[in-house]
Amino acid sequence: MEGVDISEGDAGFAMLLTLLAGLATTIGAAIAFCANTDDNRVFAICLGLAAGVMAYVSFSEILDMTNQSFQDANLTERSAFTFGTLTVFGGIVLAMLVEWIGMKIFHRHVREIDVVITDAPEPEAQDAATDKPLSTSERLNMLQMAAFSGIAVALHNFPEGIATFISTMADPSFGPAMAFAIAMHNIPEGLAVAAPIKKATGSKCKAFFWAFVSGLSEPLGGLLGWLVLKDVLGPATYAIFYGLTAGIMLHISFKKLLPTALKYDPNNSYTSYSFFAGMAVMATSLIAFRWA
């Protein structure tokens, strides 16, 4: 971000692109509306897709941005890689700590809560179109998973909002392509937030609202980038921000989304394939961004 001249840019156009990119999370919420998440197979596919997206973007784009930002902070390539790796694992530990605190809070209200669900239904029960009503502990697990996803998406979108806004101000011809690529991978991230909320509460409005809120961090990042942060935040701060976000996303993917998907798809008939499909979706959007 250093050395970028945005004084002559169109702030209104840059903010519009940033807003549209962030609110693509609501498209993911719309997919959750259309999908019958009461069908265990559909719900498992939704979670598998979201897990694939989060895992791929963490291991590829965000980890690369972490290492590059540390190098921009005048670290050697070897040191940047080391600190980048440590920061990612720091994000995983942070997510585990937050999860532990959340479990303690939930345990005060529900004795049987178990965030890592072990009472998976028998495979034969999965032939039914719909699942039995969720227990209180399962609903709380869904809501906690959605909360983790929302926090991770918001953390991820915030620096992206700054980057989209400032890049568009500096070069308006580059902005639309960048905003489109970001919007493409915000769609399944919105799905990761909305699907568990819809499953737990049955409310499309709540699912849409929280997917919408998670996307608002993108234009918020753009606004703050315009007003103050472009001259305050240095490369090292961005590196830590990206690394922690990658760690949180990896924790969500492998500790939350995939185990829950396999609970509703115990034969793994759909989860693995949807996970790889989610990776492919994210890879395609990143390739499109590189060629834009």
Stockholm file with secondary structure:
# STOCKHOLM 1.0

chainA/1-292         MEGVDISEGDAGFAMLLTLLAGLATTIGAAIAFCANTDDNRVFAICLGLAAGVMAYVSFSEILDMTNQSFQDANLTERSAFTFGTLTVFGGIVLAMLVEWIGMKIFHRHVREIDVVITDAPEPEAQDAATDKPLSTSERLNMLQMAAFSGIAVALHNFPEGIATFISTMADPSFGPAMAFAIAMHNIPEGLAVAAPIKKATGSKCKAFFWAFVSGLSEPLGGLLGWLVLKDVLGPATYAIFYGLTAGIMLHISFKKLLPTALKYDPNNSYTSYSFFAGMAVMATSLIAFRWA
#=GR chainA/1-292 SS CTTCCCTTSCHHHHHHHHHHHHTTHHHHHHHHHHSCTTSHHHHHHHHHHHHHHHHHHIIIIIHHHHHHHHHHTTCCHHHHHHHHHHHHHHHHHHHHHHHHHHHHHHHHHCTTCCSSCCCCCCGGGGGSSSCCCCCHHHHHHHHHHHHHHHHHHHHHHHHHHHHHHHHHHHCTTTHHHHHHHHHHHHHHHHHHHHHHHHHHHCCHHHHHHHHHHHHHHHHHHHHHHHHTGGGTCCHHHHHHHHHHHHHHHHHIIIIIIHHHHHHHCTTCSSHHHHHHHHHHHHHHHHHHHHHC
#=GC SS_cons         CTTCCCTTSCHHHHHHHHHHHHTTHHHHHHHHHHSCTTSHHHHHHHHHHHHHHHHHHIIIIIHHHHHHHHHHTTCCHHHHHHHHHHHHHHHHHHHHHHHHHHHHHHHHHCTTCCSSCCCCCCGGGGGSSSCCCCCHHHHHHHHHHHHHHHHHHHHHHHHHHHHHHHHHHHCTTTHHHHHHHHHHHHHHHHHHHHHHHHHHHCCHHHHHHHHHHHHHHHHHHHHHHHHTGGGTCCHHHHHHHHHHHHHHHHHIIIIIIHHHHHHHCTTCSSHHHHHHHHHHHHHHHHHHHHHC
//
